[in-house]
Amino acid sequence: MGIPQPEWGDNVVSADFSRGRDKPTMSRKTPPTRVSEDAQARKSTSETEDHSSTTESWAAGQVMRTATALADSARLSRGRTYFRGGNVIRIDYELGQVNGLVSGTQLDPFEVQIRWRPLTRRQIEFVVGECGDHPESVRNLLAGRRPQSSIATVLFGVEHYLDSYCTCPDHATFCKHRVCVAYALAAEFTGDPAAFLAWRGIDMDQLLEKVDGGKQGAGPPTELPVEPSDNQETMYSPTEFWGDPTNVPVWEPLEVEFGLELGDTTARDAALRKFSWNNADQLRVLDTLTRCFEALTVLDDDAGETRGREKVFEREPWLSGADDRSSHHD
C-alpha cells in the first residue's frame, strides 16, 4: 500500500530534507535528471574547453558582452556554472537567433531564445565588399580574430541585441538560463568561426569569390550603408528655413489702442481701487502721521499741565545725529 503522496504538477520536484539526518555518514543518492546523451557529450566538451588554452573568438566575445550588459554578476556566475555543468541539452541557431533547452531545478528543461537584429541586404553587401578590398579581414574572421573597425561595427555588436525569453519563473531581463545559452553559443562560434558568418547572413561562397576577385584588381570603394530610420529628421538649408534674407517683410502701421478700455472693466476698477491715492487716502495718512508725532513728542495731559507740556526728548528723534545714543532719551 505505502504512504499516499500528494499529487503535484508534472514539472515539480518533491524532496524530503529530513531524511538521513540521523545517519550523517550514509551516502545520499542524487535523483536522476532528464539529460540526454547529447547533453552529456556537451558537458565533457565544455569541461575540455574550459581547461584547455582555447582563446575566445571575437564573435564569442561579442555574444558574452551582450550577456554581461544585460545580466547581473550573480546570474552570470550561475549561468557559467550551468554551462560548465553540462546543463545545455540542445542548442540550435539560425540567422540572428539562438534556441536552446537548459535543464534546471525542475523536471522539464527550460526553453530559451535570444535574438539579435539580422543584417540588411545593404549591410551584407557592404561587409562582402569591404572583405573583398581587405582580404586580411576575412583571414581574421576565420581565425576568430576581430576584423577591421568598419566591418566589425556593421557585422555584430551589443547594440544589435533585440530581445529574449525563457520559460523559467525568473522575470529578470537576462536570467541564468539565457546566460548559459549565451555561453553555449559563444563556444560554438569559438569552435567554428565560419558558422558565425553564416549566422549573420554572410554567404561564404560569395565572400570567398569576392576576395578572389579583389586579388585580380581593386574595385571601386564601397560606401558605408546608411540604415533608413523612421525618426530621421529632414535637413533644410538656411535659405529654405529662414527664407530670402533680402526679402524683408513690410508691416502696416499699428493702430494705437488703450488697454485700460479693453476687457472686464469691473475687475479692472476693483484692482485699481486697492492702489488708489485719492483725497480720502491722503487725509487718512496725514491723520495717522499726526497722531504718531503727538505720541512721540508730547506727554499726557497731567504731565503737560505741571511741566508746561515740555517735550519728552531734548530734540526730536529725526533730528538726532549719528553719534547720539537713545539711552538718555528713555
C-alpha atoms as a printed R data frame, in Angstrom:
    type eleno elety resid chain resno       x       y       z
1   ATOM     1    CA   MET     A     1   0.000   0.000   0.000
2   ATOM     2    CA   GLY     A     2   2.587   2.565   1.127
3   ATOM     3    CA   ILE     A     3   2.001   6.086   2.327
4   ATOM     4    CA   PRO     A     4  -0.181   8.164  -0.012
5   ATOM     5    CA   GLN     A     5   1.714  11.093  -1.523
6   ATOM     6    CA   PRO     A     6   0.149  14.376  -2.685
7   ATOM     7    CA   GLU     A     7  -0.186  14.851  -6.416
8   ATOM     8    CA   TRP     A     8   1.746  17.801  -7.863
9   ATOM     9    CA   GLY     A     9   2.236  19.088 -11.356
10  ATOM    10    CA   ASP     A    10   4.403  17.360 -13.897
11  ATOM    11    CA   ASN     A    11   7.215  19.888 -13.511
12  ATOM    12    CA   VAL     A    12   7.735  19.922  -9.710
13  ATOM    13    CA   VAL     A    13  10.430  18.066  -7.792
14  ATOM    14    CA   SER     A    14   9.451  16.664  -4.363
15  ATOM    15    CA   ALA     A    15  12.206  16.233  -1.781
16  ATOM    16    CA   ASP     A    16  12.350  15.102   1.877
17  ATOM    17    CA   PHE     A    17  15.004  17.278   3.537
18  ATOM    18    CA   SER     A    18  14.684  15.492   6.907
19  ATOM    19    CA   ARG     A    19  15.716  12.125   5.548
20  ATOM    20    CA   GLY     A    20  19.155  10.961   6.608
21  ATOM    21    CA   ARG     A    21  19.685  13.404   9.484
22  ATOM    22    CA   ASP     A    22  20.052  10.545  11.970
23  ATOM    23    CA   LYS     A    23  22.673   8.895   9.759
24  ATOM    24    CA   PRO     A    24  25.009  11.612   8.548
25  ATOM    25    CA   THR     A    25  27.583   9.114   7.293
26  ATOM    26    CA   MET     A    26  25.146   7.468   4.908
27  ATOM    27    CA   SER     A    27  25.765   8.390   1.300
28  ATOM    28    CA   ARG     A    28  22.857  10.042  -0.476
29  ATOM    29    CA   LYS     A    29  21.939   9.207  -3.998
30  ATOM    30    CA   THR     A    30  21.330  12.009  -6.448
31  ATOM    31    CA   PRO     A    31  17.972  11.659  -8.214
32  ATOM    32    CA   PRO     A    32  18.249  11.136 -11.951
33  ATOM    33    CA   THR     A    33  17.636  14.121 -14.216
34  ATOM    34    CA   ARG     A    34  16.357  14.258 -17.753
35  ATOM    35    CA   VAL     A    35  19.633  14.897 -19.551
36  ATOM    36    CA   SER     A    36  20.144  13.364 -22.963
37  ATOM    37    CA   GLU     A    37  23.287  11.738 -24.257
38  ATOM    38    CA   ASP     A    38  23.934  14.829 -26.373
39  ATOM    39    CA   ALA     A    39  23.979  16.925 -23.197
40  ATOM    40    CA   GLN     A    40  26.438  14.531 -21.576
41  ATOM    41    CA   ALA     A    41  28.709  14.831 -24.596
42  ATOM    42    CA   ARG     A    42  28.342  18.601 -24.498
43  ATOM    43    CA   LYS     A    43  29.279  18.578 -20.812
44  ATOM    44    CA   SER     A    44  32.507  16.718 -21.491
45  ATOM    45    CA   THR     A    45  33.247  19.079 -24.376
46  ATOM    46    CA   SER     A    46  32.655  22.163 -22.232
47  ATOM    47    CA   GLU     A    47  34.868  20.787 -19.480
48  ATOM    48    CA   THR     A    48  37.606  20.093 -22.025
49  ATOM    49    CA   GLU     A    49  37.322  23.588 -23.495
50  ATOM    50    CA   ASP     A    50  37.292  25.117 -20.036
51  ATOM    51    CA   HIS     A    51  40.591  23.546 -19.064
52  ATOM    52    CA   SER     A    52  42.238  23.991 -22.445
53  ATOM    53    CA   SER     A    53  44.050  27.031 -23.698
54  ATOM    54    CA   THR     A    54  41.433  27.815 -26.367
55  ATOM    55    CA   THR     A    55  41.121  31.566 -26.806
56  ATOM    56    CA   GLU     A    56  37.651  33.019 -27.085
57  ATOM    57    CA   SER     A    57  36.928  34.282 -30.589
58  ATOM    58    CA   TRP     A    58  35.898  37.831 -31.349
59  ATOM    59    CA   ALA     A    59  32.334  36.772 -32.192
60  ATOM    60    CA   ALA     A    60  32.087  34.812 -28.939
61  ATOM    61    CA   GLY     A    61  33.298  37.858 -27.054
62  ATOM    62    CA   GLN     A    62  30.537  39.973 -28.619
63  ATOM    63    CA   VAL     A    63  27.941  37.407 -27.540
64  ATOM    64    CA   MET     A    64  29.228  37.440 -23.977
65  ATOM    65    CA   ARG     A    65  29.387  41.244 -23.964
66  ATOM    66    CA   THR     A    66  25.652  41.199 -24.624
67  ATOM    67    CA   ALA     A    67  25.074  38.827 -21.705
68  ATOM    68    CA   THR     A    68  27.315  40.902 -19.433
69  ATOM    69    CA   ALA     A    69  25.447  44.088 -20.325
70  ATOM    70    CA   LEU     A    70  22.038  42.568 -19.547
71  ATOM    71    CA   ALA     A    71  22.638  40.224 -16.584
72  ATOM    72    CA   ASP     A    72  23.937  40.902 -13.091
73  ATOM    73    CA   SER     A    73  27.036  39.266 -11.664
74  ATOM    74    CA   ALA     A    74  25.104  36.602  -9.729
75  ATOM    75    CA   ARG     A    75  23.194  35.381 -12.792
76  ATOM    76    CA   LEU     A    76  26.356  35.479 -14.866
77  ATOM    77    CA   SER     A    77  28.110  33.245 -12.340
78  ATOM    78    CA   ARG     A    78  25.222  30.770 -12.105
79  ATOM    79    CA   GLY     A    79  24.822  30.692 -15.884
80  ATOM    80    CA   ARG     A    80  28.530  29.926 -16.299
81  ATOM    81    CA   THR     A    81  28.203  27.133 -13.727
82  ATOM    82    CA   TYR     A    82  25.204  25.731 -15.611
83  ATOM    83    CA   PHE     A    83  27.143  25.723 -18.882
84  ATOM    84    CA   ARG     A    84  30.217  24.109 -17.374
85  ATOM    85    CA   GLY     A    85  27.980  21.567 -15.664
86  ATOM    86    CA   GLY     A    86  26.538  20.458 -19.000
87  ATOM    87    CA   ASN     A    87  23.002  21.730 -18.393
88  ATOM    88    CA   VAL     A    88  22.570  22.699 -22.048
89  ATOM    89    CA   ILE     A    89  20.538  19.841 -23.508
90  ATOM    90    CA   ARG     A    90  20.163  21.235 -27.008
91  ATOM    91    CA   ILE     A    91  21.126  24.346 -28.924
92  ATOM    92    CA   ASP     A    92  20.421  25.407 -32.497
93  ATOM    93    CA   TYR     A    93  20.960  28.779 -34.110
94  ATOM    94    CA   GLU     A    94  19.745  30.405 -37.286
95  ATOM    95    CA   LEU     A    95  20.151  33.874 -38.817
96  ATOM    96    CA   GLY     A    96  20.453  36.118 -35.787
97  ATOM    97    CA   GLN     A    97  18.806  33.972 -33.140
98  ATOM    98    CA   VAL     A    98  19.626  31.006 -30.935
99  ATOM    99    CA   ASN     A    99  17.258  28.493 -29.331
100 ATOM   100    CA   GLY     A   100  18.221  26.187 -26.511
101 ATOM   101    CA   LEU     A   101  16.977  23.787 -23.855
102 ATOM   102    CA   VAL     A   102  18.543  24.105 -20.408
103 ATOM   103    CA   SER     A   103  17.945  21.654 -17.575
104 ATOM   104    CA   GLY     A   104  17.323  23.360 -14.263
105 ATOM   105    CA   THR     A   105  15.812  22.600 -10.886
106 ATOM   106    CA   GLN     A   106  12.551  21.379 -12.414
107 ATOM   107    CA   LEU     A   107  11.925  18.136 -14.249
108 ATOM   108    CA   ASP     A   108  11.271  19.660 -17.663
109 ATOM   109    CA   PRO     A   109  14.025  21.742 -19.257
110 ATOM   110    CA   PHE     A   110  13.542  25.443 -19.821
111 ATOM   111    CA   GLU     A   111  13.144  26.817 -23.333
112 ATOM   112    CA   VAL     A   112  15.389  29.780 -24.133
113 ATOM   113    CA   GLN     A   113  15.537  32.065 -27.146
114 ATOM   114    CA   ILE     A   114  17.845  35.041 -27.760
115 ATOM   115    CA   ARG     A   115  17.564  37.247 -30.837
116 ATOM   116    CA   TRP     A   116  19.864  39.796 -32.456
117 ATOM   117    CA   ARG     A   117  18.958  42.113 -35.310
118 ATOM   118    CA   PRO     A   118  19.882  40.461 -38.630
119 ATOM   119    CA   LEU     A   119  21.875  42.315 -41.240
120 ATOM   120    CA   THR     A   120  20.077  44.079 -44.058
121 ATOM   121    CA   ARG     A   121  20.874  43.383 -47.688
122 ATOM   122    CA   ARG     A   122  22.873  46.594 -47.989
123 ATOM   123    CA   GLN     A   123  24.856  45.784 -44.854
124 ATOM   124    CA   ILE     A   124  25.711  42.320 -46.183
125 ATOM   125    CA   GLU     A   125  26.834  43.848 -49.482
126 ATOM   126    CA   PHE     A   126  28.958  46.342 -47.580
127 ATOM   127    CA   VAL     A   127  30.643  43.642 -45.464
128 ATOM   128    CA   VAL     A   128  31.318  41.465 -48.503
129 ATOM   129    CA   GLY     A   129  32.675  44.439 -50.449
130 ATOM   130    CA   GLU     A   130  34.941  45.533 -47.613
131 ATOM   131    CA   CYS     A   131  36.238  41.983 -47.204
132 ATOM   132    CA   GLY     A   132  36.995  41.931 -50.928
133 ATOM   133    CA   ASP     A   133  39.033  45.115 -50.575
134 ATOM   134    CA   HIS     A   134  40.699  43.922 -47.365
135 ATOM   135    CA   PRO     A   135  41.292  40.147 -47.533
136 ATOM   136    CA   GLU     A   136  43.116  40.224 -44.200
137 ATOM   137    CA   SER     A   137  39.756  40.848 -42.503
138 ATOM   138    CA   VAL     A   138  38.476  37.531 -43.863
139 ATOM   139    CA   ARG     A   139  41.542  35.766 -42.526
140 ATOM   140    CA   ASN     A   140  40.994  37.392 -39.142
141 ATOM   141    CA   LEU     A   141  37.331  36.378 -39.039
142 ATOM   142    CA   LEU     A   142  38.056  32.770 -39.984
143 ATOM   143    CA   ALA     A   143  40.791  32.712 -37.335
144 ATOM   144    CA   GLY     A   144  38.401  34.065 -34.692
145 ATOM   145    CA   ARG     A   145  40.017  37.485 -34.569
146 ATOM   146    CA   ARG     A   146  38.461  40.913 -34.882
147 ATOM   147    CA   PRO     A   147  38.225  42.364 -38.400
148 ATOM   148    CA   GLN     A   148  38.870  45.996 -39.203
149 ATOM   149    CA   SER     A   149  36.645  48.537 -37.464
150 ATOM   150    CA   SER     A   150  34.431  49.374 -40.443
151 ATOM   151    CA   ILE     A   151  33.475  45.691 -40.798
152 ATOM   152    CA   ALA     A   152  33.243  44.893 -37.090
153 ATOM   153    CA   THR     A   153  30.865  47.798 -36.411
154 ATOM   154    CA   VAL     A   154  28.396  46.690 -39.083
155 ATOM   155    CA   LEU     A   155  28.801  42.932 -38.667
156 ATOM   156    CA   PHE     A   156  27.971  42.336 -34.998
157 ATOM   157    CA   GLY     A   157  27.792  44.240 -31.736
158 ATOM   158    CA   VAL     A   158  25.943  44.539 -28.447
159 ATOM   159    CA   GLU     A   159  23.646  47.176 -29.949
160 ATOM   160    CA   HIS     A   160  22.260  44.542 -32.355
161 ATOM   161    CA   TYR     A   161  20.520  42.725 -29.476
162 ATOM   162    CA   LEU     A   162  16.730  42.602 -29.924
163 ATOM   163    CA   ASP     A   163  15.052  40.534 -27.206
164 ATOM   164    CA   SER     A   164  14.989  37.176 -25.439
165 ATOM   165    CA   TYR     A   165  12.703  34.971 -23.411
166 ATOM   166    CA   CYS     A   166  12.861  31.957 -21.120
167 ATOM   167    CA   THR     A   167  10.169  29.716 -19.667
168 ATOM   168    CA   CYS     A   168  11.686  29.873 -16.179
169 ATOM   169    CA   PRO     A   169   9.908  31.873 -13.423
170 ATOM   170    CA   ASP     A   170  12.734  34.421 -13.235
171 ATOM   171    CA   HIS     A   171  11.416  37.763 -14.509
172 ATOM   172    CA   ALA     A   172  14.840  39.354 -14.866
173 ATOM   173    CA   THR     A   173  15.902  40.817 -18.205
174 ATOM   174    CA   PHE     A   174  18.545  38.112 -18.641
175 ATOM   175    CA   CYS     A   175  18.232  35.037 -16.415
176 ATOM   176    CA   LYS     A   176  20.910  32.419 -15.735
177 ATOM   177    CA   HIS     A   177  19.454  30.071 -18.363
178 ATOM   178    CA   ARG     A   178  19.887  32.726 -21.060
179 ATOM   179    CA   VAL     A   179  23.430  33.301 -19.833
180 ATOM   180    CA   CYS     A   180  24.016  29.556 -20.117
181 ATOM   181    CA   VAL     A   181  22.753  29.534 -23.722
182 ATOM   182    CA   ALA     A   182  24.921  32.578 -24.487
183 ATOM   183    CA   TYR     A   183  27.958  30.662 -23.231
184 ATOM   184    CA   ALA     A   184  26.987  27.712 -25.426
185 ATOM   185    CA   LEU     A   185  26.598  29.953 -28.494
186 ATOM   186    CA   ALA     A   186  29.947  31.600 -27.767
187 ATOM   187    CA   ALA     A   187  31.560  28.160 -27.582
188 ATOM   188    CA   GLU     A   188  30.047  27.259 -30.964
189 ATOM   189    CA   PHE     A   189  31.453  30.409 -32.587
190 ATOM   190    CA   THR     A   190  34.849  29.840 -30.989
191 ATOM   191    CA   GLY     A   191  34.994  26.316 -32.360
192 ATOM   192    CA   ASP     A   192  33.661  27.243 -35.816
193 ATOM   193    CA   PRO     A   193  34.185  30.916 -36.792
194 ATOM   194    CA   ALA     A   194  32.697  30.268 -40.242
195 ATOM   195    CA   ALA     A   195  29.408  29.346 -38.561
196 ATOM   196    CA   PHE     A   196  29.276  32.860 -37.132
197 ATOM   197    CA   LEU     A   197  29.472  34.394 -40.619
198 ATOM   198    CA   ALA     A   198  26.637  32.157 -41.835
199 ATOM   199    CA   TRP     A   199  24.669  33.073 -38.691
200 ATOM   200    CA   ARG     A   200  24.978  36.750 -39.664
201 ATOM   201    CA   GLY     A   201  23.722  36.009 -43.189
202 ATOM   202    CA   ILE     A   202  27.095  36.069 -44.977
203 ATOM   203    CA   ASP     A   203  27.351  33.584 -47.859
204 ATOM   204    CA   MET     A   204  30.815  32.051 -47.622
205 ATOM   205    CA   ASP     A   205  30.941  31.203 -51.345
206 ATOM   206    CA   GLN     A   206  30.081  34.764 -52.281
207 ATOM   207    CA   LEU     A   207  32.574  36.095 -49.742
208 ATOM   208    CA   LEU     A   208  35.435  33.941 -51.000
209 ATOM   209    CA   GLU     A   209  34.558  34.753 -54.606
210 ATOM   210    CA   LYS     A   210  34.677  38.445 -53.781
211 ATOM   211    CA   VAL     A   211  38.042  38.014 -52.084
212 ATOM   212    CA   ASP     A   212  39.448  36.097 -55.059
213 ATOM   213    CA   GLY     A   213  38.108  38.749 -57.424
214 ATOM   214    CA   GLY     A   214  39.669  41.502 -55.370
215 ATOM   215    CA   LYS     A   215  43.100  39.971 -55.868
216 ATOM   216    CA   GLN     A   216  42.810  40.492 -59.637
217 ATOM   217    CA   GLY     A   217  42.146  44.206 -59.329
218 ATOM   218    CA   ALA     A   218  40.967  46.686 -56.800
219 ATOM   219    CA   GLY     A   219  37.365  47.666 -57.313
220 ATOM   220    CA   PRO     A   220  35.683  50.961 -56.513
221 ATOM   221    CA   PRO     A   221  35.484  51.896 -52.843
222 ATOM   222    CA   THR     A   222  32.440  50.629 -51.055
223 ATOM   223    CA   GLU     A   223  30.275  53.200 -49.330
224 ATOM   224    CA   LEU     A   224  29.103  52.576 -45.806
225 ATOM   225    CA   PRO     A   225  25.377  51.791 -45.847
226 ATOM   226    CA   VAL     A   226  23.031  54.064 -44.030
227 ATOM   227    CA   GLU     A   227  20.074  52.374 -42.421
228 ATOM   228    CA   PRO     A   228  16.782  54.180 -43.008
229 ATOM   229    CA   SER     A   229  15.294  55.477 -39.800
230 ATOM   230    CA   ASP     A   230  11.696  56.367 -39.093
231 ATOM   231    CA   ASN     A   231  12.820  59.208 -36.833
232 ATOM   232    CA   GLN     A   232  15.298  60.664 -39.326
233 ATOM   233    CA   GLU     A   233  14.940  64.461 -39.382
234 ATOM   234    CA   THR     A   234  14.634  66.408 -42.628
235 ATOM   235    CA   MET     A   235  17.566  68.745 -43.194
236 ATOM   236    CA   TYR     A   236  16.964  72.219 -44.610
237 ATOM   237    CA   SER     A   237  19.397  74.816 -45.862
238 ATOM   238    CA   PRO     A   238  19.447  78.241 -44.136
239 ATOM   239    CA   THR     A   239  17.706  79.808 -47.128
240 ATOM   240    CA   GLU     A   240  14.977  77.145 -47.085
241 ATOM   241    CA   PHE     A   241  14.459  77.529 -43.351
242 ATOM   242    CA   TRP     A   242  14.770  81.322 -42.890
243 ATOM   243    CA   GLY     A   243  13.774  82.433 -46.374
244 ATOM   244    CA   ASP     A   244  15.396  85.011 -48.638
245 ATOM   245    CA   PRO     A   245  17.266  87.497 -46.373
246 ATOM   246    CA   THR     A   246  16.767  90.273 -48.955
247 ATOM   247    CA   ASN     A   247  13.021  89.895 -48.823
248 ATOM   248    CA   VAL     A   248  12.237  91.972 -45.717
249 ATOM   249    CA   PRO     A   249   8.564  91.977 -44.717
250 ATOM   250    CA   VAL     A   250   6.788  95.341 -44.665
251 ATOM   251    CA   TRP     A   251   4.354  95.797 -41.804
252 ATOM   252    CA   GLU     A   252   1.359  98.099 -41.882
253 ATOM   253    CA   PRO     A   253   1.253 100.890 -39.270
254 ATOM   254    CA   LEU     A   254  -0.130  99.637 -35.999
255 ATOM   255    CA   GLU     A   255  -3.250 101.224 -34.563
256 ATOM   256    CA   VAL     A   256  -2.855 102.559 -31.036
257 ATOM   257    CA   GLU     A   257  -5.300 101.091 -28.543
258 ATOM   258    CA   PHE     A   258  -5.575 101.801 -24.830
259 ATOM   259    CA   GLY     A   259  -5.566  98.599 -22.857
260 ATOM   260    CA   LEU     A   260  -7.459 100.051 -19.892
261 ATOM   261    CA   GLU     A   261 -10.524 100.373 -22.032
262 ATOM   262    CA   LEU     A   262 -10.456  96.699 -23.021
263 ATOM   263    CA   GLY     A   263 -11.532  93.635 -21.119
264 ATOM   264    CA   ASP     A   264 -13.552  93.418 -17.918
265 ATOM   265    CA   THR     A   265 -13.836  96.950 -16.573
266 ATOM   266    CA   THR     A   266 -15.356  95.767 -13.288
267 ATOM   267    CA   ALA     A   267 -12.317  93.633 -12.439
268 ATOM   268    CA   ARG     A   268 -10.057  96.457 -13.592
269 ATOM   269    CA   ASP     A   269 -11.705  99.001 -11.254
270 ATOM   270    CA   ALA     A   270 -11.565  96.563  -8.331
271 ATOM   271    CA   ALA     A   271  -7.830  96.052  -8.854
272 ATOM   272    CA   LEU     A   272  -7.073  99.768  -9.188
273 ATOM   273    CA   ARG     A   273  -9.094 100.603  -6.107
274 ATOM   274    CA   LYS     A   274  -6.581  98.761  -3.908
275 ATOM   275    CA   PHE     A   275  -3.745 101.046  -5.062
276 ATOM   276    CA   SER     A   276  -5.579 104.398  -5.365
277 ATOM   277    CA   TRP     A   277  -4.288 107.675  -3.862
278 ATOM   278    CA   ASN     A   278  -7.309 109.910  -3.652
279 ATOM   279    CA   ASN     A   279  -8.080 112.717  -1.183
280 ATOM   280    CA   ALA     A   280  -9.552 110.347   1.396
281 ATOM   281    CA   ASP     A   281  -6.391 108.233   1.380
282 ATOM   282    CA   GLN     A   282  -4.209 111.322   1.785
283 ATOM   283    CA   LEU     A   283  -6.256 112.592   4.749
284 ATOM   284    CA   ARG     A   284  -6.118 109.180   6.405
285 ATOM   285    CA   VAL     A   285  -2.317 109.028   6.124
286 ATOM   286    CA   LEU     A   286  -1.951 112.610   7.379
287 ATOM   287    CA   ASP     A   287  -4.072 111.860  10.435
288 ATOM   288    CA   THR     A   288  -2.020 108.766  11.215
289 ATOM   289    CA   LEU     A   289   1.259 110.687  10.975
290 ATOM   290    CA   THR     A   290  -0.107 113.472  13.222
291 ATOM   291    CA   ARG     A   291  -1.062 111.035  15.946
292 ATOM   292    CA   CYS     A   292   2.350 109.375  15.714
293 ATOM   293    CA   PHE     A   293   4.066 112.765  16.076
294 ATOM   294    CA   GLU     A   294   1.997 113.665  19.113
295 ATOM   295    CA   ALA     A   295   2.672 110.316  20.755
296 ATOM   296    CA   LEU     A   296   6.413 110.795  20.354
297 ATOM   297    CA   THR     A   297   6.762 114.459  21.391
298 ATOM   298    CA   VAL     A   298   4.013 115.347  23.903
299 ATOM   299    CA   LEU     A   299   3.412 113.967  27.421
300 ATOM   300    CA   ASP     A   300  -0.003 113.042  28.674
301 ATOM   301    CA   ASP     A   301  -2.342 115.817  29.874
302 ATOM   302    CA   ASP     A   302  -1.388 115.639  33.600
303 ATOM   303    CA   ALA     A   303   2.326 115.882  32.966
304 ATOM   304    CA   GLY     A   304   1.745 118.585  30.422
305 ATOM   305    CA   GLU     A   305  -0.109 120.838  32.894
306 ATOM   306    CA   THR     A   306   2.534 120.540  35.645
307 ATOM   307    CA   ARG     A   307   5.562 120.788  33.454
308 ATOM   308    CA   GLY     A   308   4.245 123.159  30.832
309 ATOM   309    CA   ARG     A   309   3.790 120.494  28.190
310 ATOM   310    CA   GLU     A   310   7.515 120.191  27.747
311 ATOM   311    CA   LYS     A   311   8.763 117.619  25.316
312 ATOM   312    CA   VAL     A   312   9.916 114.196  26.289
313 ATOM   313    CA   PHE     A   313  13.034 114.394  24.134
314 ATOM   314    CA   GLU     A   314  15.728 117.023  24.210
315 ATOM   315    CA   ARG     A   315  15.236 117.198  20.488
316 ATOM   316    CA   GLU     A   316  13.138 115.318  18.001
317 ATOM   317    CA   PRO     A   317  14.412 111.818  17.154
318 ATOM   318    CA   TRP     A   318  14.517 112.616  13.473
319 ATOM   319    CA   LEU     A   319  16.908 115.488  14.242
320 ATOM   320    CA   SER     A   320  19.341 113.326  16.259
321 ATOM   321    CA   GLY     A   321  22.795 112.771  14.904
322 ATOM   322    CA   ALA     A   322  24.584 109.544  14.199
323 ATOM   323    CA   ASP     A   323  26.565 109.737  17.493
324 ATOM   324    CA   ASP     A   324  23.545 110.337  19.713
325 ATOM   325    CA   ARG     A   325  22.512 107.380  21.805
326 ATOM   326    CA   SER     A   326  18.911 106.584  22.518
327 ATOM   327    CA   SER     A   327  19.644 105.513  26.119
328 ATOM   328    CA   HIS     A   328  19.386 109.016  27.631
329 ATOM   329    CA   HIS     A   329  16.062 109.599  25.890
330 ATOM   330    CA   ASP     A   330  14.332 106.869  27.898
